[in-house]
């Protein structure tokens, strides 16, 4: 029963993407200067802002790569993808080949050109997804290779991984590396002859040695110099959404390398599931003992819970995971996603909406989770 119920939800996901989400963001999420908008208003109208983050340009480019893959309006999808590609191989990059942070929405260039690994990872991810679906997009892969060369030259850290910014901040963070792993896996799919799995393996090694070295073998977020364990609040706080996200990534890495799923995936999954509320919602932050530290609820952890449930179901065919996926999907559709194709980005711990606008950046999480549901259920 759970598998058939999940299949029905996959068809519902397709309908929502094709008939609501992609039309909304293609019509109202594009500015006047060849850039995607940073936000919409809560009533789904275009919102003019002075700036847009590079990560938003990359994430929106990914969304329309997925739209093209799913067969939504091929001409429109290809045009929007070409627009994103033009930005990601041009204005989004600094002279040294790394991605900066913030662009003026009027097309005037950077308002903050700080080199940022997080933004760079998303540019790489979007270029890989573009190369996978857009005919004649050799420029996308060539651009990705140039960025990787720049990252190796400018951001490589002697104690493992990459510095997150330039000038280098000695504090270290797992999140940009997690998304670089995601980008490497996407690049491997688009460019299987490249060395992308080797780079992915380096990041999984960081996960082994440092990211999960704290109490309980859970995923930490922030680290002191040299990847040593942090002090104070950073030592005790974990994010269930990222525990779930790593579960999904470890399963994806296992598929790509044809290796067994990492042993810690099941532990992260069990812990993150233990922190869900009574309705199956994922919270923002908990302690390593599972106590609530921040009971607010954003959209993205719900999508990561869905992806993790789906990964576990795909690996095992256990109907309990299908039922969990159905539950997370229903939370998204009933509480977060709007019939018009948008979302309410955050609720406080009492269930009161906190969002003042509709951030475009959330769409990457939503579309990717829906796409995974459709892929696994062949819907």
C-alpha positions in Angstrom: 0.0 0.0 0.0 2.8 2.5 0.9 4.5 2.0 -2.4 1.4 2.6 -4.4 0.6 5.6 -2.2 4.1 7.0 -2.9 3.5 6.5 -6.7 0.4 8.6 -6.4 2.4 11.3 -4.7 5.0 11.2 -7.4 2.3 11.9 -10.0 1.1 14.8 -7.7 4.6 16.1 -7.6 4.9 16.1 -11.4 1.6 18.0 -11.7 2.7 20.6 -9.2 6.1 21.2 -10.9 4.8 21.2 -14.5 1.6 23.2 -13.9 2.5 25.5 -11.1 6.1 25.8 -10.0 7.9 26.1 -13.4 5.3 28.5 -14.9 5.4 30.7 -11.8 9.2 31.1 -11.6 9.7 31.4 -15.3 7.1 34.2 -15.6 7.7 36.2 -12.4 11.1 35.0 -11.2 13.1 36.5 -14.1 14.3 40.1 -13.9 14.9 42.7 -16.6 18.6 42.3 -16.9 19.1 38.6 -17.7 19.2 37.5 -14.0 16.8 35.4 -11.9 15.1 37.3 -9.1 16.1 36.8 -5.5 12.5 36.6 -4.2 8.9 36.8 -4.9 6.3 38.4 -2.6 4.1 36.1 -0.5 1.3 36.7 -3.0 3.4 35.3 -5.8 4.3 38.6 -7.4 7.6 39.8 -8.8 9.7 41.6 -6.2 12.4 44.0 -7.3 15.6 44.0 -5.3 18.9 45.7 -5.8 21.0 42.6 -5.5 20.9 38.9 -6.2 23.2 36.2 -4.8 25.3 34.1 -7.2 24.0 30.9 -5.5 20.5 32.0 -6.5 21.5 32.3 -10.1 23.0 28.8 -9.9 20.1 27.2 -8.1 17.5 28.7 -10.5 19.6 27.5 -13.4 19.4 24.0 -11.9 15.6 24.3 -11.6 15.2 25.0 -15.3 17.7 22.2 -16.1 15.3 19.9 -14.2 12.3 21.4 -16.1 14.0 20.7 -19.4 14.8 17.1 -18.3 11.2 16.6 -17.3 9.9 17.9 -20.7 8.4 21.2 -19.6 8.2 23.7 -22.4 11.4 22.8 -24.1 11.9 26.2 -25.9 11.3 28.2 -22.8 13.3 25.9 -20.6 16.3 26.0 -23.0 16.1 29.8 -23.2 16.2 30.2 -19.4 18.9 27.6 -19.1 21.0 29.5 -21.7 20.4 32.7 -19.7 21.7 31.1 -16.5 24.7 29.6 -18.3 25.6 33.0 -19.6 25.7 34.3 -16.0 27.5 31.4 -14.5 30.3 31.4 -17.0 30.5 35.2 -17.1 29.4 37.8 -14.5 29.2 35.3 -11.6 33.0 34.6 -11.8 35.9 36.7 -10.5 39.0 37.3 -12.7 40.7 34.4 -10.8 37.9 32.0 -12.0 36.1 31.6 -8.6 32.5 32.5 -8.0 31.8 35.7 -6.1 28.9 36.2 -3.8 26.5 39.0 -4.8 25.6 40.7 -8.1 23.7 43.9 -8.8 20.3 43.0 -10.1 20.7 45.7 -12.8 23.5 43.7 -14.5 26.2 46.1 -13.3 28.4 43.3 -11.9 29.5 42.4 -8.4 28.4 44.2 -5.2 30.4 41.6 -3.2 33.1 39.7 -5.1 34.3 37.7 -2.1 35.4 34.3 -3.3 33.0 31.8 -1.7 33.2 28.0 -1.8 29.5 27.6 -1.2 28.6 29.7 -4.2 31.4 28.1 -6.3 30.0 24.6 -5.5 26.5 25.7 -6.6 27.9 27.1 -9.9 29.6 23.8 -10.5 26.4 21.9 -9.7 24.3 24.0 -12.1 26.9 23.8 -14.9 26.9 20.0 -14.5 23.1 19.8 -14.7 23.0 22.2 -17.6 25.6 20.0 -19.5 23.4 17.0 -18.9 20.3 18.3 -20.6 21.2 21.2 -22.9 22.3 20.3 -26.4 25.5 22.0 -27.4 26.4 22.9 -23.8 30.1 22.0 -24.0 30.7 25.4 -22.7 29.1 24.3 -19.4 31.6 21.5 -18.8 34.5 23.6 -20.0 33.5 26.3 -17.5 33.3 23.8 -14.7 36.7 22.5 -15.5 38.2 26.0 -15.3 36.5 26.6 -12.0 37.8 23.4 -10.5 41.3 24.4 -11.6 40.9 27.8 -10.0 39.5 26.2 -6.8 42.5 23.8 -6.6 44.9 26.6 -7.1 43.3 29.2 -4.8 41.2 27.4 -2.1 42.9 24.1 -1.4 43.7 23.9 2.3 46.8 22.1 3.7 44.8 20.4 6.4 42.2 18.9 4.0 39.4 20.2 1.9 39.1 23.8 0.8 39.0 27.2 2.5 35.5 28.6 2.3 36.4 32.2 1.5 39.3 34.4 0.3 40.9 35.8 2.3 40.9 32.4 4.1 38.8 32.2 7.2 40.5 29.7 9.6 37.2 28.4 10.9 35.9 25.5 8.8 32.4 24.4 7.8 31.0 21.2 6.5 28.2 22.7 4.5 30.1 24.1 1.5 32.0 20.8 1.2 28.7 18.9 1.3 27.5 20.9 -1.7 30.9 20.4 -3.4 30.4 16.7 -3.1 26.9 17.1 -4.6 28.5 19.1 -7.5 31.2 16.4 -8.0 28.5 13.7 -8.3 26.6 15.8 -10.8 29.8 16.4 -12.8 30.5 12.7 -12.8 27.1 12.0 -14.4 27.7 14.7 -17.0 31.4 14.0 -17.5 32.1 10.4 -16.6 35.7 10.5 -18.0 36.7 13.2 -15.6 38.3 12.7 -12.1 35.2 13.9 -10.3 34.7 10.8 -8.2 38.2 11.1 -6.9 37.4 14.6 -5.6 34.1 13.3 -4.2 36.0 10.6 -2.4 38.3 13.2 -0.8 35.2 15.0 0.7 33.7 11.7 1.9 37.1 11.2 3.7 36.6 14.5 5.4 33.2 13.3 6.5 34.9 10.3 8.0 37.8 12.0 9.7 36.4 15.3 10.8 32.7 16.1 10.1 31.4 13.1 12.2 34.3 13.0 14.7 32.3 14.7 17.5 30.2 13.0 20.2 27.7 10.4 18.9 29.4 10.3 15.5 26.8 12.8 14.3 27.4 15.4 11.7 28.9 18.6 13.0 28.5 22.0 11.3 31.3 24.3 12.4 34.9 23.5 13.3 37.9 25.2 14.7 41.1 25.7 12.6 42.6 22.4 11.4 39.2 20.7 11.5 39.4 20.4 15.3 36.3 20.2 17.3 34.7 23.6 18.2 33.9 25.0 21.6 30.7 26.3 23.1 27.4 26.0 21.3 28.9 24.9 18.0 30.1 21.7 19.7 26.6 20.6 20.7 24.3 21.8 17.9 23.4 19.7 14.9 20.9 20.3 12.1 18.6 17.4 11.3 18.2 18.7 7.8 21.9 18.2 7.1 21.9 14.8 8.7 19.2 13.8 6.2 21.0 15.5 3.3 24.2 13.5 4.0 22.2 10.3 4.0 20.9 11.0 0.5 24.4 12.0 -0.7 26.1 8.9 0.8 23.6 6.8 -1.1 24.2 8.7 -4.3 28.0 8.3 -3.8 27.5 4.6 -3.3 25.6 4.3 -6.5 28.2 6.3 -8.5 31.1 4.3 -7.1 29.3 0.9 -7.0 30.4 0.6 -3.4 28.4 -0.3 -0.3 26.5 2.6 1.4 28.7 4.3 4.1 28.1 2.7 7.5 27.3 6.0 9.1 24.4 6.8 6.8 22.0 4.5 8.8 23.1 6.1 12.1 22.6 9.7 10.8 19.2 8.6 9.4 18.0 7.0 12.7 19.1 10.1 14.7 17.5 12.6 12.4 14.2 10.6 12.3 14.2 10.5 16.1 14.1 14.3 16.1 11.1 14.7 13.9 8.0 16.1 15.6 4.8 14.1 16.0 3.6 15.1 12.5 6.9 14.1 10.9 8.3 17.7 10.5 12.0 18.3 10.6 13.2 21.0 13.1 16.0 23.5 12.5 18.4 22.6 15.2 18.8 20.1 18.0 21.5 19.1 20.5 23.5 16.0 20.1 21.3 14.4 22.7 18.2 15.2 20.6 16.8 18.1 22.6 15.2 20.9 20.7 17.6 23.9 20.3 15.7 25.8 17.6 12.1 24.5 17.0 11.5 26.7 14.0 10.8 24.8 10.8 12.0 25.8 7.3 11.0 24.2 4.0 14.4 22.8 3.1 14.8 20.3 6.0 11.4 18.8 5.0 12.7 18.2 1.5 15.9 16.7 2.8 13.9 14.3 5.1 11.9 13.3 2.0 15.1 12.6 0.0 16.6 10.6 2.8 13.4 8.4 3.2 13.5 7.9 -0.6 17.1 6.9 -0.6 16.5 4.4 2.1 13.4 3.0 0.2 15.4 2.8 -3.0 18.1 0.9 -1.3 15.9 -1.6 0.6 12.4 -1.6 -0.9 11.2 -1.5 2.7 7.6 -0.2 2.8 8.3 1.6 6.1 10.6 4.0 4.3 7.9 4.5 1.6 5.4 5.4 4.3 7.9 7.8 5.9 8.4 9.4 2.4 4.6 9.8 2.0 4.5 11.5 5.4 7.2 14.0 4.5 5.6 14.7 1.1 2.3 15.4 2.8 3.9 17.8 5.2 5.4 19.7 2.3 2.2 19.8 0.2 -0.1 20.6 3.1 1.9 23.2 5.0 4.8 24.6 2.9 4.0 24.5 -0.9 1.3 26.7 -2.4 -1.1 25.7 -5.2 0.4 28.6 -7.3 3.9 27.0 -7.3 5.5 28.9 -4.4 6.2 28.2 -0.8 6.1 29.4 2.8 9.7 29.3 3.7 9.6 29.1 7.5 7.3 28.6 10.6 8.2 29.3 14.2 8.0 26.7 16.8 4.3 27.4 17.4 3.4 27.0 13.7 3.2 30.7 12.9 4.6 31.7 9.5 7.8 33.7 9.8 8.6 34.3 6.2 8.2 37.8 4.8 8.8 36.9 1.2 9.3 33.8 -1.0 13.0 33.2 -1.4 13.9 31.8 -4.8 16.8 29.8 -3.2 14.3 27.4 -1.6 13.2 26.1 -5.0 16.4 24.1 -5.5 15.5 22.0 -2.5 11.9 21.5 -3.4 12.5 20.7 -7.1 15.3 18.3 -6.4 13.2 16.4 -3.8 10.3 16.2 -6.2 12.6 15.1 -9.0 14.1 12.3 -6.9 10.5 11.1 -6.0 9.6 11.0 -9.6 12.9 9.2 -10.6 12.6 6.5 -8.0 8.9 5.9 -8.6 9.3 6.2 -12.4 6.4 8.7 -12.5 
